[in-house]
Amino acid sequence: MIDECFPLAITFPRFVKLENTRLTVLYWVLASCILFITTYSFVVSEGYYMQKVPDGNVQFWPLKWDLSVDKARELNVAEDQKDYCRTPEKYEFCDDPECSWSARAMQCIGLCTEDSVEDCVEPSERWFKAQSSLFFPTYYKETSTRRMGEDKITGRRVSTKTQIIKGVEDMGIGFEHDYNILTPSNEREEASSRWEKPDGLLTILRDLDGSEVGRWEPGKKVKLSLNQILEAGHLSLDAVQTDTGRNFLEGAQVSEGVLTRIAGVEIILELSYHNPANYAHPGTDWLGPVCYITVHSKHWASHTQLQVVDHLGSSRFRDYHGISIRFKSTGSFSWVSMDNVFNKLSQVLVFFGAAKQLVFFFAITALGVVSKVYRGFVYQKASLGKEACGLAARLTSHTSSFVELKDNAHGISEERLLRRFKRIFEHNKEIDDAEIRRFVNFVYTKMAKHDKEGIDVQDFSSACTHGEALHFKTLVELFDADRKKGFLERTFAGPTMRRLFKSDGTVHDDHNANKADDFIDLSKGRASKVFEEGYVADPVQAVSAMSVPSGPGNTGNDCVHGQVKIFQEFEKVHLAQDVAADGTLQYRYATEPAACDLENGCGPAALFPFCSSHVKDPLFQSSFEVVTRSPAYIMRQPNDEMLTLNFEQSILAPCMSVDEHVACGYKPVWHPSEGKLDHEALQITQVQTRDEGIESSSSTEASSHKGPGNTSFV
């Protein structure tokens, strides 16, 4: 009910299938390469996972900065043996020719102890904490400004010194960290290094090679010494940074670069969080989330400090260089995503389409004449004028087929279709008579729209043109002068159609056209009379028997179109023919076989319109059975049991009218009183045809028509 009231349609593209094995192999080779590359990259990169970056948080503090007196003394003694303390002048440095920034006249400064009387570094001066970083100084340049006087400044004295701080690598950093992330199911997932759980957050320190350096189970605080951090980052405070540029100090012992301890280094501790589904997870070694710590570094790190020491504004300014440590949270959590899978499938299909397009352009451009053939199949040229002419020609051809199939006044009957399709499916064992009848009923119901008694010529033509680029109904609308054309249709139609549309106003103009001339008279058509009831076809040419050479091999195969040769064969009574003195034919009974037979050929010949087949015709036959053996022929056989004549006759199908009246054939009549033989015109009416092997027949006779040589033909 819905389909009938609200018919819907979906549009699909039209495909052209090129049956070319080598082009097909080329396409599948390209498609296989694309499939392999995309699948490999998809699997290796784990593209089927959806990735999210968690939010991390770190709480950190310095370690081992407040040493005992003994430990401080031990470090001071140990550092005195280091090269940068024994020969600090070796590492003096200027960053440009003007020495805008320099490190000269350096000395090592020790850690303060109870008995320290010289300058030393207090424990609180060993580190500085910012909001997101810790700074451990290794070197500083101090500029002291002393203002003299009591109530007012009476003098000013400036002094500078540069110091290398001892015992830096022995300090460290401790921290706790956690993360949170929103899962695809919109649930908040959290974990912390403080939580002691079997599947809690595991922390692993890795060096730049990816090797594990340290591990902290869930619930344990992460503690790292500066030595551990430097080693994991492949760093050393005693190494010279040669990539920092040239040392412009004259007479410098190190001409390229600066000592790391003097320049400082910025260290980034990257905390990368991963869940078990992520590719970076250690796998079966741990079932919970993991955090990887990776050390990244950049040269030069500094920190400045200004202190005012009295009411006059005396100050101490220090430019510290050292180790700056800050944290960065990153990572990825993975979940299997069907969206990613479908997206990758879509990409593969797109790439397949690209491969097909590549082969397509190759096929239509690079193969010479073969490409021209392929282009003819692929590209369809649309020209309304040419399409209208082509459809008109095909419609004319379709009407000829319709005339041959038409068997009643309304058109093509369902029984006609049933007999025809019975013959079509004769050798098909998969469909029986009941199924053929159902099929024919379905087709007939769909085609017979104007008259249920038969398929008329319009319904037949419309069905034949279904699927055409220009449909039958569209053709009618196109040439309908009374149809109103829209503005866009008139504007954007081709020049041929625009000229046609301009003539719409003059088609029915009384001043420009004669109404009588516009009328199409079907009675003037010569071919149409054949299909009118009672019509008898006149011979165009009659040839006497003597004009047809007889002899072996002349079996009528040399007949021109429209010519019928008559052959006679009698089993008991034979008819002999003689030529009179005046040239006319004389007929007589003979008890002996005639001198002509089917192999030699004999008898009169006549040219009939619409009749073009071999003919064998009896004499003295009054009734016939009409049998159609194929869509092209009508066969007649005798049904009079009294006669023993053996013959058969075949005539081309158009000799039979559309309303079951045969308009071709003749009946020979013997006149004993006159002693001659005439051929009376045979008009068979009310014939029930035996089409495609279906039986029935009856016939009646009609008027005679005399032809040349005192022989009557139809």
C-alpha angles and dihedrals in degrees: 000000000000091000091054096045099037109024112189130192136196123208121228127185120253116244130207116208114209110200098212117132097200095048088048092052090048091052094048092047090055091043092049092051091049091048092050095047095046093044093047093049091044093053097040093049091041089232090170088076125088110225129212130176114227124222113244133200129194133194111194142175139176122265133212096004097126102062131184119254093253093049091048092051090048092053093046091054093045094049092051088068093056119105095239089058098042096045108015092157087071090072100045111139144189121192095206138010091268090050092232087169118022143163110212138144090025127179134182116250119206134218116271118257133174093271097043111130098165132063111301140161116261117218091249090057094057095081143020126202126212128182094275105010148048123224124205111189118220098170137015140179113216125203113191121194115194118194114198130209139070110248097001136023112270099166145004132214127186125196133174135198136173122215136187110213118227129221100024099136091058092068124082148179132250127195147164123214142186140179140207131195139175111240124217088260088059093250121138113239119196137175136170137195087232093064112092104211132143090239096029130126113308118202121208128181114212130184125228090274091059094250119141113251102171141359133204121194121221112286095030124110116239112240122182130178119217088244090058091049093048093048093048088052093045090243136139129188089212094056123100114239099224094176092065091080141250125336105233096191111120112243093010114167091214105050098178123049137347135267111268091225089060099041096040129217133243112222123197117199104205113204108201116189123202136175123219092265093058121100092234094058115110089237123214090006089077130016098195134064119296135207119208118203114208125181118225124175145191129193123254123034125177142174127192129210130186122192127184109212105186145015092267091062099257107166147188119214121191127188104202125199121187146100117335116191124192134164132237124190119210139131137120137256116207134207127174107260122199088195090064091047092051091045090054091048088052090051091050090051090049090051090048088053090050090052090049091049090050091053089043094056090043090053096049098042112028105045102072115218091001088060089054090055092049091048089054090058096042103043120053116198113219118207115157093205095051092041091053091051092047093049090048090054092049092047089054089053091047091054090056089055089047091053090053093050098041110109105165140034091266096052130255114005126217090243089057091054091045093055092045094051091044086062092044093053094038094114096037110102095186096072124053132199095272091053091046090051091050091049093049091047090052093049094043093049091051095046101041098074102142101037125022091202093066147348106265125210094263093052090046093049092046091053092047092052095046108124093027117133086237110043125210092247091047090052090054092049091047094058096035102116092193094059114102113237120216124237095249092046092053093043101047101033116112121266092260093054093043090057089049092051091050089059092057092093095053099046094087098025109133091206094054103035136038113234091214091053091052091059112098111217111206091189090074092066112102094204093054094066091067089067096048119103114264095010114150118199115231119223115249094202134011120197122193120234092250091059091060111078112234127208142094115327097021097116097144097268090123093065115130121230110294095018123122123199118202121216125185131204123175128188100195112358117043128191116220123200130209134185115237125217091261090055097255123132119255122199130202139167117260131190093201124072116272120252092247131064140166094287096049100035127218144168136072121313128209134186113232125186112247092008118105115151141098111278134201111184132184129220125234095019118146106179134035140189114225113218125176110209096180140358088273106048143052116206124202125198130176119256097183106112091195093070123069096198114134115209146122133205131202127193130178114266098245086070086077116080124232092245095055099269120129113219101184134070137059139228121226113225124194117214107200094186093054095035094226141104124238129185110228116207110255116219109179113199133185092020118176104206124217097220121191092351098318110134134231138101148164133157144187131200133240144183127329129241121197122223132190120301093033088288119127120218139174 
